[in-house]
Amino acid sequence: MDSNKNEIDHVLKQAEVGFQFLQQSDVIERAELMYAIATEIETLDEILIETAHLETALPLARLQGEKARTVNQWRRYADAVKTGLYSEARIDRDPNGQFDLRKYNKGLGPVVVFGASNFPFAFSTAGGDTASAIGAGCSVIVKAHPAHLKTSQLMADAIQRAISKYGAPDGVFSHVISDSFTIGQQLVSHKLVKAVAFTGSFRGGKALFDLAQSRPDPIPVFAEMGSVNPIFLLSDYLTNNLEAFAKQYIGSLLLGVGQFCTNPGVLVGFSGEQLDRLKLALKNELKSASTGKMLHTGILESYNRLKSEMVQYEGVGILEEGQDNTPGEFAQALLVEAQATQVLTNPKLLEEVFGPFGLVISCSDQAEMKALLEQLDGQITITFAASEKDIRECTELFAIAQDKCGRLLFQGMPTGVEVQYAMQHGGPFPATTDPRFTSVGPDAVKRFIRPISFQNWPNEFLPKELQDGNPLQIDRLINQQWTKA
């Protein structure tokens, strides 16, 4: 629906009805709704892919893969919800009848999801935020991203068809179209909204967080706001992997025209002949590489402005530029270099440039690398391009890094995020607003639940998750023992 501020109250009242419907459903019933939504998305024909391609300039093959990932997310999250994993049912009964305590998790309430631009399927209207919120038992109000409105509408229609076929009220899912910042502010400020999910810039995420905290009743904002995802190069590993690493790194840096929140924008190594040879290999890889269109003109303009600012800083030199086949339309990749001493005195050099931009930092020794690591803000990922010998010799770096990120990689590249239980896609501020949670993988459901305890209640009035006889056959912790009994 095209929205103005006079319609928001109506949308939220419907969302409250949808939330109450989901609260009356059990985990198996919610999972069935999620499976239905997955099937409806899966059956969308080529018009979805073609529309998204025209609106985002993303390649057709990439969009086909992202659609499959989106369908898989809904089914994977539904599988997890159905097991009762996030109900976390606990029952404690005193053998002498002094108390009967039962606790489980229920949904927070209506959730506002802001669609992301860089993943029009998997992180936008029908993305993981929407799937995990409905899995938690929350209704969802999506504010469509203005860069792909037609794609967003096709996805919203699919979700609403599934909800209608299931027999759920329309308010389980609402789709708001508006390019007005005021509408977004109204949604976050509305008394019926109980949580917000956002993927995008630091500026946008922090503004939503501050607004949510200024409410009379503050609510959580789960904002994923970006990261430079540094890679720390250690000597023993580089001795045997220099050429292969250079190819891997440039491939990751340019993947998706650098428009991934896990893009490895900073590369840190030790000064010397080995790093000089790596820089030459990186230059050779980059100068023959071409990129493509960015998602929209706003992102391209921001990228060009930020990379121009970076090269103006003292001590920053240009290593290599990628091809610029279509000036003013395609993004031109850029690799720059600086000494750690200069970066340590200018923290702005460690801020994200969203796009195909990389900074190579030279450290004189391990102490300087440690100082640089300690200065880092929170990151979604940190990677060690290292051998086991390197890690044994740099255990202090390894220990510090664990406090700085949500996902710590041993070799490989951070781009590519698996939708698994053990995935942590988030990190300490400013990478995200709450490092305790992930926005990828079934555990994303945890963001939108809260515990409630029932004391001495008659069995028939309890949620099925807590009733005697375990009618849902989920795992429960009964008197400190996990059981399906």
Secondary structure, 3 states (H helix, E strand, C coil): CECCCCCHHHHHHHHHHHHHHHHCCCHHHHHHHHHHHHHHHHCCCHHHHHHHHHHHCCCHHHHHHHHHHHHHHHHHHHHHHHCCCCCCCEEEECCCCCCEEEEEEEECCCEEEECCCCCCCCCCCCCHHHHHHHHCCCCEEEECCHHHHHHHHHHHHHHHHHHHHHCCCHHHEEEEECCCHHHHHHHHHCCCCCEEEEECCHHHHHHHHHHHHCCCCCCCEEEECCCCCCEEECHHHHHHHHHHHHHHHHHHHHHHHHCCCCCCCEEEEECCHHHHHHHHHHHHHHHCCCCCECCCHHHHHHHHHHHHHHHHCCCCEEEEECCCCCCCCECCCEEEEEEHHHHHHCHHHHCCCCCCEEEEEEECCHHHHHHHHHHCCCEEEEEEECCHHHHHHCHHHHHHHHCCEEEEEECCCCCCCCCCCCCCCCCCCCCECCCCCCCCCHHHHHHHEEEEEEECCCHHHCCHHHCCCCCCCCCEEECCEEECC
